[in-house]
Amino acid sequence: MHYAITGATGFVGGAVARQLREAGHDVTALARDPGRATALTDLGCAVVPGDLADAAALDRLCAGTDGLFHIAGWYKVGSRNPKQGWEINVNGTTSALDAAKRANLPRVVYTSTLAVNSDTGGAVVDESYEFRGSHLTVYDETKARAHQIAQQHAAAGLPVVTVMPGVVYGPGDTSQVGRLLDQVVTGHRPLLSAGGGVCWGQVDDIARGHLLAMDAGVAGESYVLAGERASLADGLRLAAELAGTRGPLVLPTAAVRLTGRAAALVGRLVPLPPDFAAESVRSSLAHYWATPAKAERELGWTSRPLREGLSDLVASA
């Protein structure tokens, strides 16, 4: 088969491209800067120069392919330039799915996120859950809107399958969580909230879920790719244990809430670093929890235990 990918120069997209090539498929990837796509060309992928705002490039990307993986996205919390979230996550998803429609592609996999649900309040939800209220971050809000756009395209006849990962970790991760893990493994002690919770998914497992969704997912359906549930603090404590380091400094939830109120006030006057911005503090107290039962049942997807995944991460450091 021949597949197109957006976001293949990123963390999850790169893992999907590698697994597709290992399975013998042809891959064409969109890259804003082809000079930074050498890892893809080394895999044997073709590269189309362009970005999500370039309709002609998206048409070239999709031409003659058997399916599109739309993985590209903006993932930042506490950013000083949240406009990019709307441009990439919302407008970019519309553009990519419109290109798939023009190409009459028989299959599309769209990468959403558990963050579309914002804080589940400790409840473990499934794909039928509908969040109502104000989102905690611009990331949550823009991905929720993009998720709706994918559903609208599916309702209009585009064969879109949506996957919803939680936190994705593994070697090569440059996200905020990836940086925290790197700090802990190398002996630093970042400040963290004791509250909240996420679903930890190792990057190769999440990538495999994308391939399974392309092969076996039902058009119009969503599939949660949620790994083991644990707080960010507990995940970093485990990484420290495995690395033989001291681990993060963990603040009580009440103290973090006070910090969040102060950050909201200060942030109105001066820009704050992303990790200390009000929305970063809010999201650190939230639960982004869901069950992968549907993906396990219908796609045959599995996720390795967090200890195993972090052991591999520490060994690769």
ROZAPA-929742 format. One record per residue: residue number from 1; z, y, x of N, C-alpha, C in turn. Coordinates in steps of 0.02 Angstrom, whole numbers, plus 50000, padded with zeros to 5 digits. Each point is the difference from the previous one (the first is absolute). Layout:
! ROZAPA-929742
{NUM {Z Y X} {Z Y X} {Z Y X}},
...
//
This chain:
! ROZAPA-929742
{1 {50000 49940 50042} {50000 50060 49958} {50000 50063 50044}},
{2 {49982 50055 49969} {49998 50064 50036} {50044 50050 49962}},
{3 {50052 50024 50033} {50047 50044 49967} {50002 50069 50032}},
{4 {50011 50050 49958} {50010 50069 50022} {50074 50016 49998}},
{5 {50023 50042 50046} {50071 50019 50003} {50007 50075 50013}},
{6 {50043 50033 49963} {50025 50066 50020} {50070 49989 50028}},
{7 {50018 50042 50049} {50066 49994 50030} {50006 49946 50052}},
{8 {49944 49975 50025} {50003 49945 50048} {50026 50021 50069}},
{9 {50001 50065 50013} {50030 50022 50064} {50075 50007 49994}},
{10 {50027 49988 49941} {50072 50004 49989} {50035 49933 50008}},
{11 {50064 50000 49985} {50043 49942 50012} {49981 49940 49957}},
{12 {50003 50008 49934} {49983 49944 49956} {49926 49986 50001}},
{13 {49959 50052 49998} {49928 49991 50000} {49975 49963 50062}},
{14 {50030 50015 50057} {49980 49966 50061} {50016 49926 49997}},
{15 {50057 49983 49971} {50018 49929 49992} {49954 49965 49952}},
{16 {49980 50034 49946} {49952 49971 49953} {49933 49988 50034}},
{17 {49976 50049 50038} {49936 49992 50035} {50002 49941 50048}},
{18 {50055 49993 50036} {50006 49945 50048} {49999 49932 49964}},
{19 {50037 49995 49945} {50002 49937 49964} {49933 49983 49968}},
{20 {49965 50051 49977} {49933 49988 49973} {49953 49973 50053}},
{21 {50002 50030 50059} {49957 49977 50055} {50019 49929 50022}},
{22 {50066 49987 50002} {50022 49932 50019} {49977 49948 49950}},
{23 {49991 50021 49937} {49976 49955 49948} {49924 49994 49999}},
{24 {49966 50037 50045} {49928 49994 50005} {49960 50050 49958}},
{25 {50033 50049 49970} {49965 50049 49959} {49973 50058 50042}},
{26 {49947 50031 49975} {49976 50062 50029} {50040 50058 49971}},
{27 {50012 50051 50041} {50041 50057 49979} {49966 50065 50020}},
{28 {49997 50046 49953} {49978 50068 50014} {50057 50047 49983}},
{29 {50019 50043 50047} {50059 50043 49992} {49980 50073 50001}},
{30 {50034 50040 49959} {49992 50072 50001} {50048 50029 50052}},
{31 {49976 50045 50043} {50043 50030 50051} {49982 50073 50008}},
{32 {50051 50042 49991} {49989 50072 50008} {49978 50016 50071}},
{33 {50029 49965 50049} {49982 50009 50071} {49983 49931 50029}},
{34 {49935 49983 50004} {49981 49934 50027} {50026 49987 50070}},
{35 {50014 50054 50038} {50027 49991 50067} {50069 49969 50000}},
{36 {50034 50004 49942} {50067 49970 49996} {49998 49932 49965}},
{37 {49940 49973 49991} {49992 49936 49965} {49979 49945 50048}},
{38 {50016 50006 50064} {49978 49950 50048} {50032 49931 49986}},
{39 {50061 50000 49973} {50031 49936 49983} {49959 49964 49947}},
{40 {49969 50038 49956} {49958 49969 49947} {49934 49975 50029}},
{41 {49969 50041 50041} {49936 49978 50029} {50011 49940 50047}},
{42 {50058 49998 50033} {50016 49942 50042} {50006 49936 49958}},
{43 {50020 50008 49937} {50004 49943 49954} {49931 49979 49974}},
{44 {49950 50043 50010} {49934 49986 49973} {49986 50035 49934}},
{45 {50043 50049 49982} {49989 50038 49938} {49947 50054 50011}},
{46 {49961 50013 49949} {49956 50058 50000} {50040 50060 49976}},
{47 {49983 50060 50025} {50038 50060 49983} {49953 50052 49971}},
{48 {50020 50028 49943} {49963 50055 49968} {50041 50063 50011}},
{49 {49972 50051 50034} {50036 50062 50010} {50008 50037 49933}},
{50 {50059 50029 49989} {50011 50038 49940} {50071 49994 49974}},
{51 {50015 50037 49947} {50066 49995 49969} {49995 49995 49925}},
{52 {50056 50001 49966} {50001 49988 49928} {49970 50058 49960}},
{53 {49990 50057 50032} {49969 50057 49966} {49924 49999 50007}},
{54 {49973 49952 50036} {49929 49996 50016} {49968 49946 49956}},
{55 {49971 50020 49944} {49971 49952 49953} {49943 49961 50031}},
{56 {49959 50033 50041} {49944 49965 50032} {50025 49946 50047}},
{57 {50053 50014 50038} {50029 49951 50045} {50029 49941 49961}},
{58 {50032 50014 49943} {50027 49947 49959} {49945 49956 49971}},
{59 {49944 50031 49983} {49943 49961 49976} {49973 49954 50055}},
{60 {49996 50026 50061} {49977 49959 50056} {50049 49943 50013}},
{61 {50065 50015 49994} {50052 49950 50010} {49992 49942 49952}},
{62 {49988 50015 49937} {49999 49948 49947} {49934 49964 49995}},
{63 {49947 50030 50026} {49932 49971 49990} {49995 49929 50028}},
{64 {49978 49954 49958} {49987 49932 50022} {50062 49958 50011}},
{65 {50058 50023 49978} {50061 49961 50012} {50020 49962 49936}},
{66 {50044 49951 50010} {50023 49959 49944} {50066 50023 49970}},
{67 {50030 50051 50030} {50062 50025 49974} {50028 50055 50044}},
{68 {50044 50040 49971} {50032 50056 50036} {50076 49991 49999}},
{69 {50030 50008 50059} {50072 50008 50005} {50014 50074 50011}},
{70 {50029 50033 49949} {50018 50071 50008} {50073 50004 50020}},
{71 {50012 50007 50064} {50067 49998 50028} {50022 50068 50026}},
{72 {49953 50044 50017} {50017 50065 50029} {50048 50038 49955}},
{73 {50048 50031 50031} {50048 50039 49962} {50041 50045 50045}},
{74 {50033 50047 49969} {50045 50047 50034} {50071 49976 49987}},
{75 {50037 49986 50053} {50068 49974 49993} {50048 50042 50041}},
{76 {50025 50053 49969} {50049 50042 50035} {50052 50024 49949}},
{77 {50062 50001 50022} {50054 50025 49958} {50032 50059 50037}},
{78 {50009 50055 49964} {50027 50060 50032} {49948 50040 50038}},
{79 {49936 49989 49985} {49946 50035 50036} {49999 50074 49983}},
{80 {49980 50040 50049} {49992 50072 49989} {49931 50015 49969}},
{81 {49958 49950 49995} {49933 50011 49972} {49986 49947 49947}},
{82 {50036 50002 49944} {49992 49949 49949} {49933 50003 49964}},
{83 {49962 50054 50009} {49934 50005 49970} {49956 49942 50020}},
{84 {50010 49974 50061} {49961 49944 50024} {50010 49938 49956}},
{85 {50059 49993 49972} {50013 49944 49956} {49954 49999 49940}},
{86 {49989 50059 49971} {49955 50005 49942} {49927 49990 50022}},
{87 {49982 50027 50057} {49931 49995 50024} {49982 49928 50016}},
{88 {50045 49964 50035} {49984 49932 50023} {50017 49948 49947}},
{89 {50061 50002 49975} {50021 49947 49954} {49966 50005 49932}},
{90 {49994 50060 49973} {49973 50009 49933} {49924 50010 50002}},
{91 {49978 50054 50032} {49928 50013 50002} {49963 49946 50038}},
{92 {50030 49976 50055} {49968 49948 50040} {49992 49935 49963}},
{93 {50050 49982 49960} {49995 49938 49960} {49945 50007 49948}},
{94 {49997 50057 49967} {49946 50012 49952} {49931 49993 50033}},
{95 {49993 50030 50059} {49936 49998 50035} {49981 49929 50021}},
{96 {50049 49963 50026} {49986 49931 50023} {49981 49955 49942}},
{97 {50036 50005 49945} {49986 49957 49943} {49935 50021 49965}},
{98 {49985 50064 50000} {49935 50022 49973} {49943 49972 50042}},
{99 {50009 49997 50066} {49948 49972 50043} {49991 49926 49986}},
{100 {50055 49964 49990} {49996 49929 49983} {49963 49989 49934}},
{101 {50011 50046 49953} {49965 49995 49936} {49925 50013 50009}},
{102 {49982 50050 50041} {49929 50015 50012} {49966 49941 50033}},
{103 {50036 49965 50044} {49972 49943 50036} {50001 49936 49958}},
{104 {50031 50005 49940} {50005 49941 49955} {50033 49941 50036}},
{105 {50055 50015 50035} {50034 49947 50038} {50033 49951 49951}},
{106 {49998 49936 50017} {50030 49950 49956} {50075 49993 50008}},
{107 {50029 50035 50049} {50071 49991 50013} {50028 50059 50040}},
{108 {50058 50024 49980} {50035 50054 50036} {50074 49983 50002}},
{109 {50031 50007 50058} {50073 49995 50006} {50026 50069 50020}},
{110 {50045 50027 49959} {50029 50065 50013} {50073 49991 50022}},
{111 {50020 50035 50052} {50068 49996 50026} {50043 50055 49970}},
{112 {50043 49980 49955} {50049 50045 49970} {50066 49991 50038}},
{113 {50056 50006 49967} {50065 49995 50033} {50055 49994 49948}},
{114 {50057 49972 50019} {50058 49998 49956} {50027 50070 49988}},
{115 {49982 50048 50043} {50025 50068 49992} {49976 50034 49936}},
{116 {49948 49972 49967} {49979 50029 49937} {50055 49997 49948}},
{117 {50049 49954 50010} {50056 49994 49954} {50058 50045 50018}},
{118 {49996 50035 50056} {50056 50040 50026} {50064 49958 49999}},
{119 {50056 50028 49982} {50064 49965 50004} {50010 49955 49940}},
{120 {50005 49935 50012} {50013 49953 49944} {50075 49994 49985}},
{121 {50041 50038 50035} {50072 49999 49987} {50034 49934 50014}},
{122 {49971 49961 50044} {50028 49934 50017} {49971 49943 49959}},
{123 {49960 50016 49949} {49968 49947 49961} {49940 49972 50039}},
{124 {49989 49935 49992} {49942 49967 50030} {49947 49994 49946}},
{125 {49946 50040 50007} {49950 50005 49946} {49938 49959 50018}},
{126 {49954 49995 49951} {49937 49966 50013} {49941 50047 49983}},
{127 {49940 49971 49997} {49940 50041 49991} {49997 50034 49932}},
{128 {50039 49977 49952} {49998 50029 49933} {50044 50063 49995}},
{129 {50039 50014 50052} {50046 50057 49998} {49962 50066 49999}},
{130 {50021 50046 49958} {49969 50066 49996} {50053 50053 50015}},
{131 {49990 50035 50054} {50046 50053 50020} {49990 50061 49957}},
{132 {50055 50029 49977} {49997 50063 49963} {50052 50047 50030}},
{133 {49977 50060 50016} {50045 50049 50031} {49966 50035 50057}},
{134 {50039 50036 50039} {49974 50038 50057} {50003 49957 50063}},
{135 {49946 49998 50036} {49998 49960 50061} {50041 50033 50055}},
{136 {50026 49959 50045} {50044 50024 50052} {49964 50037 50056}},
{137 {49937 49980 50013} {49963 50029 50056} {49927 50013 49979}},
{138 {49967 50040 50040} {49928 50011 49989} {49962 49935 50011}},
{139 {50022 49960 50048} {49967 49935 50011} {50004 49958 49937}},
{140 {50060 49993 49971} {50008 49961 49939} {49955 50026 49945}},
{141 {50000 50065 49991} {49962 50031 49946} {49925 49991 50008}},
{142 {49975 50012 50061} {49927 49995 50010} {49977 49927 49997}},
{143 {50040 49954 50025} {49980 49930 49994} {50004 49975 49928}},
{144 {50047 50027 49961} {50004 49982 49929} {49937 50025 49964}},
{145 {49978 50060 50016} {49939 50025 49969} {49939 49959 50022}},
{146 {49998 49981 50063} {49944 49959 50024} {50001 49931 49967}},
{147 {50059 49973 49989} {50007 49936 49965} {49970 50005 49930}},
{148 {50014 50055 49966} {49972 50012 49933} {49924 50004 50003}},
{149 {49974 50032 50052} {49927 50007 50008} {49969 49931 50008}},
{150 {50032 49956 50039} {49974 49932 50008} {50000 49964 49934}},
{151 {50053 50008 49961} {50004 49968 49934} {49946 50026 49953}},
{152 {49987 50065 50003} {49948 50030 49959} {49931 49974 50018}},
{153 {49987 49992 50064} {49936 49972 50022} {49993 49927 49977}},
{154 {50056 49964 50003} {49998 49930 49977} {49986 49997 49926}},
{155 {50031 50044 49961} {49989 50001 49928} {49928 50018 49983}},
{156 {49968 50038 50045} {49931 50020 49989} {49950 49948 50025}},
{157 {50025 49945 50028} {49956 49945 50019} {49994 49985 50074}},
{158 {50029 50041 50043} {49998 49985 50072} {50050 49944 50014}},
{159 {49979 49946 50033} {50045 49942 50011} {50051 50013 50056}},
{160 {50050 50041 49983} {50051 50019 50049} {50061 49955 49993}},
{161 {50024 49975 50057} {50064 49965 50005} {50046 50044 50041}},
{162 {50060 50013 49976} {50047 50044 50035} {50056 49960 50031}},
{163 {50016 50015 50063} {50058 49969 50033} {50051 50054 50014}},
{164 {50064 49980 49996} {50055 50048 50005} {50051 49978 50053}},
{165 {49989 50017 50063} {50050 49983 50052} {50061 50046 49996}},
{166 {50054 49977 50031} {50058 50042 50012} {49995 50029 50070}},
{167 {50056 50001 50036} {49999 50022 50070} {49963 49947 50041}},
{168 {49953 50021 50041} {49963 49954 50044} {50022 50013 50072}},
{169 {50016 49947 50035} {50024 50007 50069} {49963 49950 50044}},
{170 {50005 50011 50065} {49970 49955 50049} {49978 50037 50061}},
{171 {49975 49965 50051} {49977 50033 50062} {49945 50050 49986}},
{172 {50005 50058 50031} {49948 50051 49993} {50010 50048 49943}},
{173 {50056 49995 49964} {50013 50045 49944} {50021 50068 50026}},
{174 {49966 50053 49977} {50016 50068 50022} {50030 50041 49942}},
{175 {50018 49968 49945} {50030 50036 49944} {50072 50020 50017}},
{176 {50033 50036 49954} {50069 50019 50011} {50045 49939 50009}},
{177 {49989 49948 49960} {50040 49939 50007} {49985 49967 50067}},
{178 {49937 49999 50020} {49981 49971 50064} {50034 50036 50058}},
{179 {50004 50066 49995} {50033 50039 50053} {50075 49985 50002}},
{180 {50030 49992 49942} {50071 49983 49998} {50014 49932 50031}},
{181 {49957 49952 49984} {50008 49933 50029} {49992 50003 50076}},
{182 {49951 50039 50023} {49989 50007 50072} {50061 50031 50034}},
{183 {50029 50050 49967} {50060 50032 50029} {50057 49951 50007}},
{184 {50011 49960 49948} {50055 49952 50002} {49988 49946 50053}},
{185 {49940 49974 50003} {49984 49947 50047} {50007 50024 50072}},
{186 {49985 50064 50012} {50005 50027 50068} {50068 50031 50015}},
{187 {50049 49989 49956} {50068 50019 50016} {50023 50067 49973}},
{188 {49958 50034 49962} {50021 50064 49970} {50036 49986 49934}},
{189 {50034 50052 49974} {50042 49991 49941} {49984 50054 49947}},
{190 {49947 49990 49962} {49983 50050 49949} {50051 50002 49944}},
{191 {50005 50059 49967} {50044 50007 49943} {49965 49975 49937}},
{192 {50037 49961 49959} {49971 49971 49940} {50050 50003 49943}},
{193 {49972 49995 49939} {50042 49994 49941} {50021 49927 49990}},
{194 {50061 49991 49975} {50022 49932 49983} {49972 49976 49934}},
{195 {49974 50046 49960} {49976 49983 49933} {49927 49982 49997}},
{196 {49977 49988 49939} {49929 49986 49989} {49981 49930 50019}},
{197 {49936 49984 49990} {49975 49934 50017} {49925 49997 49995}},
{198 {49969 49958 50042} {49928 49992 50002} {49982 49926 50003}},
{199 {49938 49985 49989} {49974 49932 50008} {49960 49999 50066}},
{200 {50022 49959 50046} {49971 49998 50067} {49943 49948 50003}},
{201 {49939 50022 50017} {49944 49955 50005} {49968 50003 50069}},
{202 {49997 49943 50034} {49969 49999 50066} {49925 50012 49993}},
{203 {49970 50038 50046} {49932 50025 49991} {49949 49945 49992}},
{204 {50007 49944 50035} {49951 49946 49993} {50005 49967 49932}},
{205 {50061 49996 49973} {50008 49973 49933} {49969 50046 49947}},
{206 {50010 50065 50009} {49971 50048 49953} {49924 49998 50005}},
{207 {49973 49995 50059} {49927 49996 50008} {49973 49937 49967}},
{208 {50036 49944 50009} {49978 49938 49968} {50001 50006 49924}},
{209 {50047 50038 49973} {50002 50013 49929} {49938 50037 49975}},
{210 {49974 50045 50042} {49938 50035 49982} {49942 49951 49995}},
{211 {49994 49955 50048} {49946 49952 49998} {50005 49953 49940}},
{212 {50062 49979 49985} {50010 49958 49942} {49982 50037 49935}},
{213 {50016 50064 49997} {49983 50040 49941} {49925 50005 49992}},
{214 {49964 50008 50055} {49927 50003 49997} {49972 49934 49975}},
{215 {50028 49945 50023} {49974 49934 49982} {50021 49976 49931}},
{216 {50063 50013 49982} {50028 49968 49940} {50031 50047 49950}},
{217 {50005 50064 50015} {50030 50047 49954} {49957 50011 49938}},
{218 {50032 50015 49945} {49965 50013 49937} {49985 50074 49995}},
{219 {49938 50017 49987} {49980 50070 49994} {50042 50035 49947}},
{220 {50023 50060 50017} {50042 50038 49955} {50074 49987 50007}},
{221 {50018 49948 50039} {50070 49982 50008} {50029 50030 50064}},
{222 {50066 50008 50002} {50037 50021 50059} {50043 49943 50025}},
{223 {50011 49998 50066} {50041 49948 50031} {50048 50031 50050}},
{224 {50064 49991 49988} {50052 50024 50046} {50001 49955 50062}},
{225 {49994 50031 50058} {50008 49965 50064} {50065 50023 50031}},
{226 {50055 49975 49973} {50066 50022 50019} {50034 49947 50042}},
{227 {50020 50018 50061} {50037 49954 50041} {50074 50002 49985}},
{228 {50040 49978 50047} {50072 49994 49990} {50031 50068 49984}},
{229 {50048 50000 49953} {50034 50061 49981} {50060 50012 50046}},
{230 {50004 50061 50027} {50057 50019 50042} {49999 50076 50008}},
{231 {50057 50029 50014} {50000 50072 50013} {49967 50014 50067}},
{232 {49979 50062 50010} {49972 50019 50064} {50052 49991 50055}},
{233 {50061 50018 49985} {50054 49993 50049} {50010 49927 50020}},
{234 {50000 49955 49952} {50010 49930 50016} {49941 49972 50039}},
{235 {49939 50022 49984} {49942 49978 50039} {50004 50022 50072}},
{236 {50022 50062 50011} {50006 50025 50069} {50059 49969 50036}},
{237 {50053 49985 49964} {50056 49964 50031} {49977 49931 50024}},
{238 {49960 49967 49959} {49975 49934 50019} {49955 50005 50061}},
{239 {49956 50051 50002} {49957 50010 50058} {50041 50012 50063}},
{240 {50054 50039 49993} {50044 50013 50057} {50034 49936 50023}},
{241 {50023 49960 49953} {50032 49936 50018} {49952 49957 50039}},
{242 {49938 49995 49977} {49951 49959 50034} {49980 50028 50069}},
{243 {50002 50066 50006} {49981 50032 50063} {50060 50007 50048}},
{244 {50060 49987 49975} {50060 50007 50042} {50019 50072 50011}},
{245 {49984 50044 49953} {50019 50071 50005} {50054 50017 49950}},
{246 {50023 50062 50000} {50060 50018 49961} {49983 50015 49927}},
{247 {49939 50014 49983} {49982 50011 49930} {50006 50072 49979}},
{248 {49980 50014 49938} {49999 50069 49975} {50070 50026 49984}},
{249 {50006 50065 49994} {50060 50032 49974} {49991 50009 49925}},
{250 {50043 49970 49961} {49990 49998 49927} {50050 50045 49966}},
{251 {49973 50046 49959} {50041 50048 49964} {50016 49976 49930}},
{252 {50059 50012 49975} {50016 49982 49931} {49954 50037 49951}},
{253 {49988 49968 49943} {49955 50028 49950} {50021 50070 49979}},
{254 {50065 50011 49990} {50024 50066 49978} {49982 50054 50050}},
{255 {50007 49984 50064} {49983 50049 50052} {49926 50015 50000}},
{256 {49959 49949 49988} {49928 50011 49998} {49980 50044 49941}},
{257 {50034 49990 49944} {49985 50042 49941} {50015 50074 50015}},
{258 {50056 50012 50033} {50017 50069 50019} {49949 50028 50048}},
{259 {49977 49958 50047} {49948 50022 50047} {49936 50018 49963}},
{260 {49983 49960 49949} {49940 50014 49961} {50004 50066 49964}},
{261 {50058 50017 49973} {50008 50064 49966} {49992 50057 50050}},
{262 {50030 49992 50058} {49994 50052 50052} {49928 50007 50023}},
{263 {49965 49943 50008} {49931 50002 50023} {49956 50036 49949}},
{264 {50014 49989 49935} {49961 50033 49948} {50007 50075 50005}},
{265 {50062 50024 50014} {50012 50072 50005} {49968 50028 50064}},
{266 {50012 49967 50056} {49974 50024 50064} {49924 49998 50000}},
{267 {49972 49947 49969} {49927 49993 50000} {49963 50054 49963}},
{268 {50035 50036 49957} {49969 50057 49967} {49991 50059 50047}},
{269 {50039 50000 50055} {49999 50056 50047} {49960 49985 50063}},
{270 {50008 49939 50026} {49965 49982 50062} {49974 49928 49994}},
{271 {49943 49986 50032} {49974 49931 49999} {50048 49953 50037}},
{272 {50012 49941 49971} {50042 49950 50032} {49958 49944 50028}},
{273 {50024 49966 50053} {49965 49940 50025} {49994 49949 49943}},
{274 {49947 49960 49999} {49990 49952 49945} {50059 49956 49985}},
{275 {50034 49975 50050} {50056 49954 49989} {50060 50033 49967}},
{276 {50003 50067 50002} {50057 50036 49972} {49981 50041 49939}},
{277 {49938 49995 49978} {49978 50036 49940} {50034 49970 49939}},
{278 {50006 50041 49947} {50036 49979 49940} {49971 49937 49970}},
{279 {49933 49995 49998} {49972 49940 49968} {50010 49938 50042}},
{280 {50006 50008 50066} {50015 49943 50043} {50071 49974 49985}},
{281 {50046 50047 49990} {50069 49981 49985} {50003 49966 49932}},
{282 {49965 50028 49950} {49999 49970 49933} {49974 49929 50002}},
{283 {49944 49990 50034} {49970 49933 50001} {50043 49950 50038}},
{284 {50041 50024 50047} {50042 49954 50039} {50055 49969 49956}},
{285 {50014 50031 49943} {50052 49975 49955} {49971 49957 49943}},
{286 {49934 49996 49997} {49966 49967 49944} {49991 49925 50013}},
{287 {49992 49963 49946} {49982 49929 50003} {49927 49993 49980}},
{288 {49960 49974 50045} {49930 49984 49987} {49994 49924 49998}},
{289 {50023 49971 49945} {50006 49928 49995} {49954 49972 49946}},
{290 {49971 49943 50015} {49957 49965 49952} {49996 49926 50020}},
{291 {49977 49959 49954} {49993 49928 50012} {49927 49982 50013}},
{292 {49987 49957 50049} {49932 49977 50014} {49982 49937 49962}},
{293 {50037 49982 49947} {49991 49936 49966} {49928 49991 49976}},
{294 {49969 50053 49975} {49932 49994 49974} {49951 49984 50057}},
{295 {50006 50035 50056} {49956 49987 50057} {50011 49930 50028}},
{296 {50062 49978 50001} {50015 49932 50023} {49969 49948 49953}},
{297 {50005 50013 49937} {49976 49952 49950} {49924 49999 49994}},
{298 {49969 50059 49998} {49929 50004 49985} {49956 50002 50062}},
{299 {50027 50027 50055} {49960 50006 50061} {50020 49950 50054}},
{300 {50058 49969 49993} {50025 49956 50052} {50027 50037 50060}},
{301 {50021 50063 49989} {50024 50042 50054} {50073 49984 50018}},
{302 {50016 50004 50064} {50068 49991 50024} {50016 50054 50051}},
{303 {50064 50013 50009} {50023 50050 50049} {50053 49969 50044}},
{304 {49994 50009 50064} {50049 49970 50046} {50068 50036 49994}},
{305 {50054 49966 50016} {50066 50031 49999} {50003 50060 50048}},
{306 {50042 50049 49983} {50005 50060 50041} {50023 49984 50071}},
{307 {50047 49954 50007} {50023 49982 50068} {49942 49974 50042}},
{308 {49958 49958 49971} {49943 49973 50038} {49952 50055 50020}},
{309 {49984 50045 49952} {49952 50053 50014} {50027 50048 50053}},
{310 {50064 50018 49995} {50028 50045 50049} {50008 49967 50068}},
{311 {50012 49935 50001} {50003 49964 50064} {49934 50005 50036}},
{312 {49945 49993 49963} {49933 50006 50030} {49989 50072 50025}},
{313 {50023 50049 49961} {49992 50070 50019} {50038 50014 50065}},
{314 {50062 49978 50004} {50040 50011 50059} {49969 49966 50061}},
{315 {49974 49939 49990} {49969 49963 50056} {49939 50035 50026}},
{316 {49966 50038 49957} {49937 50033 50021} {50013 50068 50031}},
{317 {50062 50025 49996} {50014 50067 50024} {49999 50004 50077}},
//
